[in-house]
Amino acid sequence: MVSGIVAGIIADKNEKNSLLTKSWICMAGSIVALPMIALATLQTSYFNLSMVCFSIFTFFAAAFSGSAITMLQNVSTKEEQGVATSLYFTCITIAQSFGPLVCGFIENYFKA
């Protein structure tokens, strides 16, 4: 919740300076979150490091959702906003559902 609020405040205050602010928030959150979730899940020798990395991942990964939805709503008409938001969450759900399956196939292919 803190992550989403902080990202929203930053986006709203800096949106007048640059229209790309919300895009930069989405990109920065993803760039920071990716190595954190990789460290949290792939290293198995130090539990505390995994928990710290997972906490950082959770904080930064949640920041992009509000900015992404706001960008969708800003470029959509009133009639399209519900469909655009639903499609956004549908795509995220599909990616999260099939991501482990795809990673499992990659793992089996490389015999990891």
A tleap script that builds the chain and sets N, CA, C and O, in Angstrom:
source leaprc.protein.ff14SB
mol = sequence {
  NMET VAL SER GLY ILE VAL ALA GLY ILE ILE
  ALA ASP LYS ASN GLU LYS ASN SER LEU LEU
  THR LYS SER TRP ILE CYS MET ALA GLY SER
  ILE VAL ALA LEU PRO MET ILE ALA LEU ALA
  THR LEU GLN THR SER TYR PHE ASN LEU SER
  MET VAL CYS PHE SER ILE PHE THR PHE PHE
  ALA ALA ALA PHE SER GLY SER ALA ILE THR
  MET LEU GLN ASN VAL SER THR LYS GLU GLU
  GLN GLY VAL ALA THR SER LEU TYR PHE THR
  CYS ILE THR ILE ALA GLN SER PHE GLY PRO
  LEU VAL CYS GLY PHE ILE GLU ASN TYR PHE
  LYS CALA
}
set mol.1.N position { 0.825 -1.184 0.000 }
set mol.1.CA position { 0.000 0.000 0.000 }
set mol.1.C position { 0.873 1.254 0.000 }
set mol.1.O position { 0.588 2.215 -0.715 }
set mol.2.N position { 1.926 1.239 0.796 }
set mol.2.CA position { 2.825 2.393 0.858 }
set mol.2.C position { 3.461 2.635 -0.507 }
set mol.2.O position { 3.584 3.777 -0.950 }
set mol.3.N position { 3.856 1.568 -1.157 }
set mol.3.CA position { 4.487 1.681 -2.467 }
set mol.3.C position { 3.556 2.342 -3.474 }
set mol.3.O position { 3.969 3.239 -4.209 }
set mol.4.N position { 2.315 1.907 -3.511 }
set mol.4.CA position { 1.354 2.486 -4.443 }
set mol.4.C position { 1.078 3.949 -4.156 }
set mol.4.O position { 0.955 4.750 -5.082 }
set mol.5.N position { 0.980 4.305 -2.885 }
set mol.5.CA position { 0.718 5.700 -2.516 }
set mol.5.C position { 1.911 6.581 -2.865 }
set mol.5.O position { 1.739 7.660 -3.432 }
set mol.6.N position { 3.113 6.133 -2.534 }
set mol.6.CA position { 4.315 6.913 -2.837 }
set mol.6.C position { 4.464 7.085 -4.349 }
set mol.6.O position { 4.755 8.186 -4.817 }
set mol.7.N position { 4.270 6.023 -5.109 }
set mol.7.CA position { 4.366 6.118 -6.570 }
set mol.7.C position { 3.309 7.065 -7.127 }
set mol.7.O position { 3.584 7.826 -8.055 }
set mol.8.N position { 2.109 7.022 -6.572 }
set mol.8.CA position { 1.055 7.924 -7.013 }
set mol.8.C position { 1.377 9.377 -6.730 }
set mol.8.O position { 1.131 10.244 -7.569 }
set mol.9.N position { 1.923 9.652 -5.559 }
set mol.9.CA position { 2.298 11.024 -5.206 }
set mol.9.C position { 3.395 11.527 -6.126 }
set mol.9.O position { 3.326 12.649 -6.627 }
set mol.10.N position { 4.413 10.696 -6.350 }
set mol.10.CA position { 5.505 11.080 -7.249 }
set mol.10.C position { 4.977 11.325 -8.658 }
set mol.10.O position { 5.348 12.308 -9.299 }
set mol.11.N position { 4.120 10.440 -9.138 }
set mol.11.CA position { 3.575 10.579 -10.495 }
set mol.11.C position { 2.731 11.840 -10.615 }
set mol.11.O position { 2.859 12.569 -11.598 }
set mol.12.N position { 1.883 12.110 -9.650 }
set mol.12.CA position { 1.007 13.276 -9.725 }
set mol.12.C position { 1.780 14.589 -9.636 }
set mol.12.O position { 1.458 15.549 -10.336 }
set mol.13.N position { 2.792 14.634 -8.781 }
set mol.13.CA position { 3.558 15.875 -8.627 }
set mol.13.C position { 4.447 16.154 -9.829 }
set mol.13.O position { 4.676 17.317 -10.163 }
set mol.14.N position { 4.956 15.113 -10.488 }
set mol.14.CA position { 5.897 15.300 -11.591 }
set mol.14.C position { 5.277 15.144 -12.966 }
set mol.14.O position { 5.972 15.282 -13.973 }
set mol.15.N position { 3.991 14.859 -13.029 }
set mol.15.CA position { 3.348 14.650 -14.329 }
set mol.15.C position { 3.364 15.921 -15.173 }
set mol.15.O position { 3.441 15.837 -16.399 }
set mol.16.N position { 3.293 17.086 -14.553 }
set mol.16.CA position { 3.295 18.342 -15.302 }
set mol.16.C position { 4.660 18.616 -15.916 }
set mol.16.O position { 4.745 19.234 -16.977 }
set mol.17.N position { 5.734 18.165 -15.265 }
set mol.17.CA position { 7.082 18.366 -15.790 }
set mol.17.C position { 7.367 17.450 -16.976 }
set mol.17.O position { 8.012 17.857 -17.942 }
set mol.18.N position { 6.887 16.224 -16.899 }
set mol.18.CA position { 7.143 15.254 -17.958 }
set mol.18.C position { 5.987 14.267 -18.022 }
set mol.18.O position { 5.574 13.702 -17.009 }
set mol.19.N position { 5.477 14.071 -19.223 }
set mol.19.CA position { 4.384 13.115 -19.396 }
set mol.19.C position { 4.863 11.669 -19.243 }
set mol.19.O position { 4.054 10.755 -19.081 }
set mol.20.N position { 6.160 11.475 -19.294 }
set mol.20.CA position { 6.721 10.128 -19.170 }
set mol.20.C position { 6.935 9.696 -17.724 }
set mol.20.O position { 7.433 8.596 -17.483 }
set mol.21.N position { 6.574 10.528 -16.767 }
set mol.21.CA position { 6.816 10.203 -15.359 }
set mol.21.C position { 6.200 8.873 -14.965 }
set mol.21.O position { 6.851 8.051 -14.320 }
set mol.22.N position { 4.944 8.654 -15.351 }
set mol.22.CA position { 4.281 7.400 -14.983 }
set mol.22.C position { 4.949 6.209 -15.672 }
set mol.22.O position { 5.043 5.128 -15.090 }
set mol.23.N position { 5.405 6.402 -16.887 }
set mol.23.CA position { 6.125 5.328 -17.577 }
set mol.23.C position { 7.435 5.019 -16.879 }
set mol.23.O position { 7.810 3.855 -16.736 }
set mol.24.N position { 8.135 6.064 -16.441 }
set mol.24.CA position { 9.399 5.852 -15.731 }
set mol.24.C position { 9.174 5.126 -14.412 }
set mol.24.O position { 9.997 4.303 -14.011 }
set mol.25.N position { 8.073 5.421 -13.734 }
set mol.25.CA position { 7.763 4.719 -12.490 }
set mol.25.C position { 7.520 3.243 -12.764 }
set mol.25.O position { 8.005 2.388 -12.023 }
set mol.26.N position { 6.777 2.933 -13.817 }
set mol.26.CA position { 6.534 1.530 -14.186 }
set mol.26.C position { 7.841 0.815 -14.508 }
set mol.26.O position { 8.083 -0.300 -14.046 }
set mol.27.N position { 8.679 1.468 -15.305 }
set mol.27.CA position { 9.944 0.843 -15.696 }
set mol.27.C position { 10.887 0.675 -14.507 }
set mol.27.O position { 11.510 -0.375 -14.352 }
set mol.28.N position { 10.992 1.705 -13.671 }
set mol.28.CA position { 11.890 1.614 -12.519 }
set mol.28.C position { 11.434 0.540 -11.546 }
set mol.28.O position { 12.256 -0.209 -11.019 }
set mol.29.N position { 10.139 0.458 -11.305 }
set mol.29.CA position { 9.629 -0.582 -10.415 }
set mol.29.C position { 9.940 -1.978 -10.934 }
set mol.29.O position { 10.311 -2.863 -10.163 }
set mol.30.N position { 9.792 -2.174 -12.224 }
set mol.30.CA position { 10.067 -3.485 -12.814 }
set mol.30.C position { 11.564 -3.800 -12.813 }
set mol.30.O position { 11.970 -4.930 -12.543 }
set mol.31.N position { 12.371 -2.796 -13.114 }
set mol.31.CA position { 13.822 -3.013 -13.154 }
set mol.31.C position { 14.368 -3.373 -11.781 }
set mol.31.O position { 15.244 -4.231 -11.669 }
set mol.32.N position { 13.862 -2.731 -10.737 }
set mol.32.CA position { 14.325 -3.041 -9.379 }
set mol.32.C position { 13.732 -4.373 -8.909 }
set mol.32.O position { 14.404 -5.142 -8.221 }
set mol.33.N position { 12.478 -4.648 -9.278 }
set mol.33.CA position { 11.804 -5.844 -8.791 }
set mol.33.C position { 12.375 -7.133 -9.390 }
set mol.33.O position { 12.441 -8.151 -8.701 }
set mol.34.N position { 12.782 -7.107 -10.641 }
set mol.34.CA position { 13.246 -8.331 -11.304 }
set mol.34.C position { 14.442 -8.992 -10.615 }
set mol.34.O position { 14.370 -10.184 -10.316 }
set mol.35.N position { 15.536 -8.276 -10.350 }
set mol.35.CA position { 16.645 -8.958 -9.663 }
set mol.35.C position { 16.306 -9.364 -8.226 }
set mol.35.O position { 16.847 -10.341 -7.708 }
set mol.36.N position { 15.418 -8.615 -7.593 }
set mol.36.CA position { 15.050 -8.950 -6.221 }
set mol.36.C position { 14.288 -10.283 -6.163 }
set mol.36.O position { 14.564 -11.115 -5.299 }
set mol.37.N position { 13.343 -10.485 -7.072 }
set mol.37.CA position { 12.604 -11.754 -7.043 }
set mol.37.C position { 13.505 -12.899 -7.498 }
set mol.37.O position { 13.353 -14.033 -7.044 }
set mol.38.N position { 14.446 -12.599 -8.397 }
set mol.38.CA position { 15.402 -13.635 -8.806 }
set mol.38.C position { 16.260 -14.061 -7.622 }
set mol.38.O position { 16.452 -15.255 -7.393 }
set mol.39.N position { 16.771 -13.104 -6.875 }
set mol.39.CA position { 17.569 -13.446 -5.691 }
set mol.39.C position { 16.738 -14.157 -4.641 }
set mol.39.O position { 17.206 -15.105 -4.010 }
set mol.40.N position { 15.509 -13.705 -4.450 }
set mol.40.CA position { 14.661 -14.304 -3.413 }
set mol.40.C position { 14.319 -15.750 -3.723 }
set mol.40.O position { 14.179 -16.559 -2.806 }
set mol.41.N position { 14.184 -16.088 -4.989 }
set mol.41.CA position { 13.740 -17.443 -5.336 }
set mol.41.C position { 14.856 -18.371 -5.798 }
set mol.41.O position { 14.745 -19.587 -5.643 }
set mol.42.N position { 15.914 -17.831 -6.355 }
set mol.42.CA position { 16.937 -18.700 -6.937 }
set mol.42.C position { 18.077 -19.044 -5.988 }
set mol.42.O position { 18.678 -20.111 -6.118 }
set mol.43.N position { 18.385 -18.182 -5.054 }
set mol.43.CA position { 19.446 -18.536 -4.101 }
set mol.43.C position { 18.800 -19.246 -2.916 }
set mol.43.O position { 17.776 -18.801 -2.398 }
set mol.44.N position { 19.389 -20.321 -2.507 }
set mol.44.CA position { 18.784 -21.145 -1.457 }
set mol.44.C position { 19.656 -21.280 -0.216 }
set mol.44.O position { 19.335 -22.053 0.687 }
set mol.45.N position { 20.749 -20.538 -0.165 }
set mol.45.CA position { 21.677 -20.750 0.943 }
set mol.45.C position { 21.440 -19.826 2.135 }
set mol.45.O position { 21.891 -20.131 3.240 }
set mol.46.N position { 20.752 -18.716 1.942 }
set mol.46.CA position { 20.622 -17.745 3.032 }
set mol.46.C position { 19.181 -17.254 3.087 }
set mol.46.O position { 18.758 -16.448 2.258 }
set mol.47.N position { 18.438 -17.741 4.060 }
set mol.47.CA position { 17.006 -17.447 4.172 }
set mol.47.C position { 16.741 -15.959 4.396 }
set mol.47.O position { 15.839 -15.391 3.779 }
set mol.48.N position { 17.520 -15.326 5.274 }
set mol.48.CA position { 17.290 -13.913 5.579 }
set mol.48.C position { 17.463 -13.037 4.338 }
set mol.48.O position { 16.710 -12.081 4.152 }
set mol.49.N position { 18.432 -13.345 3.500 }
set mol.49.CA position { 18.614 -12.605 2.254 }
set mol.49.C position { 17.394 -12.768 1.356 }
set mol.49.O position { 16.951 -11.810 0.723 }
set mol.50.N position { 16.862 -13.967 1.303 }
set mol.50.CA position { 15.652 -14.208 0.509 }
set mol.50.C position { 14.495 -13.347 0.998 }
set mol.50.O position { 13.770 -12.769 0.189 }
set mol.51.N position { 14.319 -13.256 2.288 }
set mol.51.CA position { 13.209 -12.476 2.838 }
set mol.51.C position { 13.405 -10.975 2.601 }
set mol.51.O position { 12.442 -10.268 2.305 }
set mol.52.N position { 14.634 -10.489 2.728 }
set mol.52.CA position { 14.912 -9.076 2.460 }
set mol.52.C position { 14.648 -8.766 0.987 }
set mol.52.O position { 14.014 -7.762 0.662 }
set mol.53.N position { 15.138 -9.635 0.100 }
set mol.53.CA position { 14.922 -9.432 -1.336 }
set mol.53.C position { 13.443 -9.499 -1.686 }
set mol.53.O position { 12.969 -8.723 -2.516 }
set mol.54.N position { 12.716 -10.405 -1.071 }
set mol.54.CA position { 11.282 -10.506 -1.347 }
set mol.54.C position { 10.544 -9.268 -0.847 }
set mol.54.O position { 9.591 -8.819 -1.483 }
set mol.55.N position { 10.973 -8.716 0.279 }
set mol.55.CA position { 10.357 -7.489 0.796 }
set mol.55.C position { 10.609 -6.309 -0.136 }
set mol.55.O position { 9.701 -5.525 -0.411 }
set mol.56.N position { 11.826 -6.185 -0.615 }
set mol.56.CA position { 12.146 -5.110 -1.561 }
set mol.56.C position { 11.359 -5.306 -2.852 }
set mol.56.O position { 10.832 -4.343 -3.411 }
set mol.57.N position { 11.277 -6.547 -3.329 }
set mol.57.CA position { 10.479 -6.851 -4.523 }
set mol.57.C position { 9.031 -6.413 -4.345 }
set mol.57.O position { 8.464 -5.755 -5.218 }
set mol.58.N position { 8.438 -6.775 -3.225 }
set mol.58.CA position { 7.038 -6.435 -2.967 }
set mol.58.C position { 6.838 -4.930 -2.938 }
set mol.58.O position { 5.847 -4.425 -3.465 }
set mol.59.N position { 7.759 -4.215 -2.333 }
set mol.59.CA position { 7.639 -2.762 -2.251 }
set mol.59.C position { 7.694 -2.117 -3.632 }
set mol.59.O position { 6.875 -1.251 -3.941 }
set mol.60.N position { 8.648 -2.526 -4.467 }
set mol.60.CA position { 8.807 -1.881 -5.766 }
set mol.60.C position { 7.854 -2.413 -6.825 }
set mol.60.O position { 7.431 -1.662 -7.704 }
set mol.61.N position { 7.514 -3.678 -6.759 }
set mol.61.CA position { 6.639 -4.258 -7.779 }
set mol.61.C position { 5.224 -3.703 -7.696 }
set mol.61.O position { 4.530 -3.630 -8.710 }
set mol.62.N position { 4.796 -3.320 -6.528 }
set mol.62.CA position { 3.444 -2.786 -6.373 }
set mol.62.C position { 3.331 -1.349 -6.856 }
set mol.62.O position { 2.222 -0.838 -7.006 }
set mol.63.N position { 4.447 -0.695 -7.100 }
set mol.63.CA position { 4.419 0.726 -7.456 }
set mol.63.C position { 3.892 0.976 -8.859 }
set mol.63.O position { 3.345 2.045 -9.126 }
set mol.64.N position { 4.044 0.023 -9.750 }
set mol.64.CA position { 3.717 0.325 -11.137 }
set mol.64.C position { 2.250 0.152 -11.482 }
set mol.64.O position { 1.801 0.703 -12.488 }
set mol.65.N position { 1.503 -0.570 -10.714 }
set mol.65.CA position { 0.125 -0.889 -11.083 }
set mol.65.C position { -0.757 0.352 -11.188 }
set mol.65.O position { -1.477 0.512 -12.174 }
set mol.66.N position { -0.713 1.218 -10.204 }
set mol.66.CA position { -1.536 2.422 -10.231 }
set mol.66.C position { -1.181 3.339 -11.384 }
set mol.66.O position { -2.064 3.891 -12.041 }
set mol.67.N position { 0.119 3.503 -11.632 }
set mol.67.CA position { 0.551 4.352 -12.748 }
set mol.67.C position { 0.129 3.768 -14.087 }
set mol.67.O position { -0.277 4.501 -14.989 }
set mol.68.N position { 0.224 2.455 -14.216 }
set mol.68.CA position { -0.173 1.814 -15.479 }
set mol.68.C position { -1.669 1.970 -15.735 }
set mol.68.O position { -2.078 2.247 -16.863 }
set mol.69.N position { -2.478 1.796 -14.711 }
set mol.69.CA position { -3.932 1.944 -14.870 }
set mol.69.C position { -4.282 3.391 -15.184 }
set mol.69.O position { -5.149 3.649 -16.020 }
set mol.70.N position { -3.620 4.337 -14.526 }
set mol.70.CA position { -3.884 5.748 -14.801 }
set mol.70.C position { -3.525 6.108 -16.238 }
set mol.70.O position { -4.257 6.852 -16.891 }
set mol.71.N position { -2.408 5.587 -16.734 }
set mol.71.CA position { -2.048 5.843 -18.135 }
set mol.71.C position { -3.095 5.267 -19.079 }
set mol.71.O position { -3.455 5.901 -20.071 }
set mol.72.N position { -3.586 4.064 -18.771 }
set mol.72.CA position { -4.641 3.475 -19.605 }
set mol.72.C position { -5.898 4.337 -19.599 }
set mol.72.O position { -6.520 4.543 -20.641 }
set mol.73.N position { -6.264 4.833 -18.438 }
set mol.73.CA position { -7.475 5.646 -18.339 }
set mol.73.C position { -7.306 7.002 -19.015 }
set mol.73.O position { -8.272 7.557 -19.538 }
set mol.74.N position { -6.090 7.538 -19.008 }
set mol.74.CA position { -5.855 8.834 -19.641 }
set mol.74.C position { -5.959 8.773 -21.163 }
set mol.74.O position { -6.303 9.772 -21.795 }
set mol.75.N position { -5.669 7.627 -21.755 }
set mol.75.CA position { -5.695 7.523 -23.221 }
set mol.75.C position { -6.966 6.855 -23.730 }
set mol.75.O position { -7.150 6.726 -24.941 }
set mol.76.N position { -7.832 6.436 -22.839 }
set mol.76.CA position { -9.071 5.762 -23.234 }
set mol.76.C position { -10.257 6.706 -23.080 }
set mol.76.O position { -10.248 7.619 -22.254 }
set mol.77.N position { -11.269 6.463 -23.891 }
set mol.77.CA position { -12.517 7.194 -23.700 }
set mol.77.C position { -13.231 6.623 -22.483 }
set mol.77.O position { -12.860 5.560 -21.983 }
set mol.78.N position { -14.233 7.312 -22.014 }
set mol.78.CA position { -14.983 6.845 -20.839 }
set mol.78.C position { -15.582 5.466 -21.079 }
set mol.78.O position { -15.639 4.644 -20.164 }
set mol.79.N position { -16.027 5.210 -22.299 }
set mol.79.CA position { -16.644 3.913 -22.611 }
set mol.79.C position { -15.617 2.782 -22.637 }
set mol.79.O position { -15.966 1.629 -22.380 }
set mol.80.N position { -14.361 3.093 -22.942 }
set mol.80.CA position { -13.320 2.067 -23.074 }
set mol.80.C position { -12.548 1.812 -21.789 }
set mol.80.O position { -11.817 0.826 -21.705 }
set mol.81.N position { -12.689 2.668 -20.789 }
set mol.81.CA position { -11.862 2.558 -19.591 }
set mol.81.C position { -12.072 1.251 -18.834 }
set mol.81.O position { -11.105 0.653 -18.363 }
set mol.82.N position { -13.292 0.806 -18.711 }
set mol.82.CA position { -13.552 -0.447 -18.012 }
set mol.82.C position { -12.960 -1.639 -18.732 }
set mol.82.O position { -12.382 -2.531 -18.112 }
set mol.83.N position { -13.111 -1.648 -20.063 }
set mol.83.CA position { -12.551 -2.743 -20.862 }
set mol.83.C position { -11.027 -2.726 -20.801 }
set mol.83.O position { -10.398 -3.777 -20.680 }
set mol.84.N position { -10.433 -1.535 -20.885 }
set mol.84.CA position { -8.972 -1.428 -20.852 }
set mol.84.C position { -8.418 -1.909 -19.510 }
set mol.84.O position { -7.427 -2.638 -19.471 }
set mol.85.N position { -9.050 -1.503 -18.421 }
set mol.85.CA position { -8.591 -1.922 -17.098 }
set mol.85.C position { -8.770 -3.423 -16.908 }
set mol.85.O position { -7.891 -4.089 -16.361 }
set mol.86.N position { -9.895 -3.956 -17.354 }
set mol.86.CA position { -10.135 -5.398 -17.247 }
set mol.86.C position { -9.125 -6.185 -18.077 }
set mol.86.O position { -8.624 -7.222 -17.642 }
set mol.87.N position { -8.831 -5.683 -19.275 }
set mol.87.CA position { -7.855 -6.358 -20.131 }
set mol.87.C position { -6.460 -6.323 -19.505 }
set mol.87.O position { -5.708 -7.294 -19.590 }
set mol.88.N position { -6.129 -5.211 -18.886 }
set mol.88.CA position { -4.843 -5.085 -18.193 }
set mol.88.C position { -4.713 -6.160 -17.112 }
set mol.88.O position { -3.710 -6.871 -17.055 }
set mol.89.N position { -5.729 -6.275 -16.257 }
set mol.89.CA position { -5.671 -7.268 -15.188 }
set mol.89.C position { -5.763 -8.696 -15.724 }
set mol.89.O position { -5.191 -9.612 -15.133 }
set mol.90.N position { -6.473 -8.896 -16.829 }
set mol.90.CA position { -6.529 -10.220 -17.448 }
set mol.90.C position { -5.151 -10.631 -17.949 }
set mol.90.O position { -4.727 -11.768 -17.740 }
set mol.91.N position { -4.454 -9.714 -18.608 }
set mol.91.CA position { -3.110 -10.028 -19.109 }
set mol.91.C position { -2.139 -10.321 -17.972 }
set mol.91.O position { -1.314 -11.229 -18.076 }
set mol.92.N position { -2.233 -9.558 -16.893 }
set mol.92.CA position { -1.364 -9.811 -15.743 }
set mol.92.C position { -1.656 -11.186 -15.143 }
set mol.92.O position { -0.735 -11.929 -14.802 }
set mol.93.N position { -2.934 -11.519 -15.016 }
set mol.93.CA position { -3.310 -12.808 -14.438 }
set mol.93.C position { -2.844 -13.957 -15.316 }
set mol.93.O position { -2.353 -14.966 -14.808 }
set mol.94.N position { -2.990 -13.818 -16.611 }
set mol.94.CA position { -2.529 -14.869 -17.536 }
set mol.94.C position { -1.017 -15.036 -17.428 }
set mol.94.O position { -0.517 -16.159 -17.367 }
set mol.95.N position { -0.287 -13.917 -17.404 }
set mol.95.CA position { 1.170 -14.001 -17.296 }
set mol.95.C position { 1.596 -14.653 -15.982 }
set mol.95.O position { 2.525 -15.461 -15.962 }
set mol.96.N position { 0.920 -14.307 -14.889 }
set mol.96.CA position { 1.266 -14.895 -13.598 }
set mol.96.C position { 0.869 -16.363 -13.522 }
set mol.96.O position { 1.496 -17.139 -12.802 }
set mol.97.N position { -0.156 -16.745 -14.251 }
set mol.97.CA position { -0.600 -18.137 -14.224 }
set mol.97.C position { 0.295 -19.034 -15.056 }
set mol.97.O position { 0.619 -20.150 -14.650 }
set mol.98.N position { 0.694 -18.544 -16.226 }
set mol.98.CA position { 1.485 -19.375 -17.125 }
set mol.98.C position { 2.989 -19.201 -16.953 }
set mol.98.O position { 3.767 -19.989 -17.490 }
set mol.99.N position { 3.404 -18.186 -16.215 }
set mol.99.CA position { 4.827 -17.961 -15.978 }
set mol.99.C position { 5.529 -19.157 -15.351 }
set mol.99.O position { 6.573 -19.574 -15.852 }
set mol.100.N position { 4.994 -19.722 -14.272 }
set mol.100.CA position { 5.651 -20.895 -13.682 }
set mol.100.C position { 5.694 -22.091 -14.635 }
set mol.100.O position { 6.660 -22.854 -14.633 }
set mol.101.N position { 4.660 -22.252 -15.440 }
set mol.101.CA position { 4.648 -23.352 -16.409 }
set mol.101.C position { 5.751 -23.170 -17.450 }
set mol.101.O position { 6.467 -24.119 -17.772 }
set mol.102.N position { 5.886 -21.960 -17.971 }
set mol.102.CA position { 6.928 -21.676 -18.956 }
set mol.102.C position { 8.309 -21.862 -18.334 }
set mol.102.O position { 9.193 -22.459 -18.948 }
set mol.103.N position { 8.496 -21.352 -17.112 }
set mol.103.CA position { 9.786 -21.521 -16.435 }
set mol.103.C position { 10.082 -22.996 -16.177 }
set mol.103.O position { 11.238 -23.414 -16.242 }
set mol.104.N position { 9.051 -23.785 -15.886 }
set mol.104.CA position { 9.236 -25.223 -15.705 }
set mol.104.C position { 9.693 -25.906 -16.981 }
set mol.104.O position { 10.558 -26.781 -16.938 }
set mol.105.N position { 9.122 -25.518 -18.119 }
set mol.105.CA position { 9.560 -26.075 -19.399 }
set mol.105.C position { 10.994 -25.692 -19.706 }
set mol.105.O position { 11.766 -26.508 -20.210 }
set mol.106.N position { 11.353 -24.454 -19.403 }
set mol.106.CA position { 12.741 -24.008 -19.624 }
set mol.106.C position { 13.689 -24.785 -18.718 }
set mol.106.O position { 14.769 -25.199 -19.139 }
set mol.107.N position { 13.274 -24.975 -17.478 }
set mol.107.CA position { 14.094 -25.725 -16.524 }
set mol.107.C position { 14.303 -27.169 -16.992 }
set mol.107.O position { 15.411 -27.699 -16.911 }
set mol.108.N position { 13.234 -27.797 -17.481 }
set mol.108.CA position { 13.361 -29.172 -17.977 }
set mol.108.C position { 14.201 -29.244 -19.238 }
set mol.108.O position { 14.956 -30.197 -19.432 }
set mol.109.N position { 14.072 -28.241 -20.096 }
set mol.109.CA position { 14.846 -28.232 -21.339 }
set mol.109.C position { 16.346 -28.154 -21.058 }
set mol.109.O position { 17.138 -28.850 -21.694 }
set mol.110.N position { 16.736 -27.303 -20.099 }
set mol.110.CA position { 18.147 -27.157 -19.761 }
set mol.110.C position { 18.599 -28.128 -18.678 }
set mol.110.O position { 19.763 -28.115 -18.278 }
set mol.111.N position { 17.687 -28.970 -18.203 }
set mol.111.CA position { 17.984 -29.957 -17.163 }
set mol.111.C position { 18.615 -29.296 -15.943 }
set mol.111.O position { 19.620 -29.758 -15.403 }
set mol.112.N position { 17.993 -28.209 -15.535 }
set mol.112.CA position { 18.504 -27.454 -14.380 }
set mol.112.C position { 18.058 -28.096 -13.081 }
set mol.112.O position { 18.389 -27.604 -12.003 }
savepdb mol mol.pdb
quit
